[in-house]
Amino acid sequence: MTMRQTIKSFICEELLADDIAVSDLEDDYDLLRNGVVDSLSLVRLVAWTGEAYGVPINEIEIAPEDLATVAKIEGFIARHTSVPA
């Protein structure tokens, strides 16, 4: 599974409660503007990036916009780890 697929799976299973299929979640769908990610979900998403990919969440600045779309989440992980996007 690619990083992008893993991100989509997490979002669909954990934040959307399987309301949308992974294959239907567009890479540029704005999770913030569309109400998928609220403040609590944002914390869960940040924690997950740390657990799943080793993003040093306590050592970096994180803005909500860094996690607004699947593509941005993938770029965020790639910037802060040695995991290629």
N, C-alpha and C positions, 0 to 999 in steps of 0.2 A: 504494500500500500504506500502511495506517495505521501509526502508531507501534506499536500493540499487535500487529499482524500481523508487523511487522519483528522485534519482540522475540521473538515465538513462533517465527518462522523461525530466528532465531539459536540459540535454545535447542534446537529440534528438530534442526537440522542440525549444530550444533557441540558441543552438550553431550549430546544423546541419540543422536547418530549415526543419525538418522532412525528410531529405534525407535518413535516415536509421530508421528502426523500432526499438522500444525499445527492443523487444525480440531478435533482431539481434546484438545488441551492447554487445560485450563480456566484462566480468568484468576486464580482463587484457589487453584490447586493449589500446595501448599507444596513448593517445590523443595528447601529445606533439610531439612525433616523426612523427605521421601521419598527422600533420597539422590541426587537429580539433581545438586545442586550441592555439591561438596566444596571444600576449601580451594583447590586448583588451579583448579577451575572458577570459583570465586568471583573469583579474580584475573583470569581470562580475561574474565569477564562485566564486571567493573569496567573493564578496559582497553577492551573493546568499547564501553561507554557513552561513554567518552572519545573514541574514534575516530569512532564513528558519529554521535554527537550533540553532541560538544564539551563534555561534562561535565568541569569542571575538577578532575579526580580528585586532583591534587596539592595542591589548595587547600581541600579540604573534608573533613569527617569522614564516614566511611562505615562503617555497621554492617551486619553480615550480614543483619539483618532488613530493611534497606532493599531488599534484592534477593531476598526470600523467594518472591515470587509475580510473575507477569506484571504484575498490576495495581500492585503496589508498585514494580516496576522502572519502569513508565511514570510513576508519580507522582514517583519519585526523579529521573528525567530532566527532567520538567517543572519541578520545584522548582529545579534547578540550571542550567537553560538557558532560552533564550527560545522553545524549541520547545513548542507547546501539546500537551497530552495528548489 
